């Protein structure tokens, strides 16, 4: 039996807005939705938090 659940991903952002936009657009086409952006410490580096719905067949395993 398959079951839906959320899958989460965190990606770092560069100081190049064009690269960041391209990365987020690609992830959006893969089904990821941007849910938050926050600074990592005092370095000024930003992290983008994304989620997408995924199906599980009951055999949960780490994909990465």
Buried (B, 14 or more C-beta within 10 A) or exposed (E): EEEEEEEEEEBEBEEEEEEBEEBBEEBEEEEBEEEEEEEEEEEEEBEBBBBBEEEEEEEEEEEE
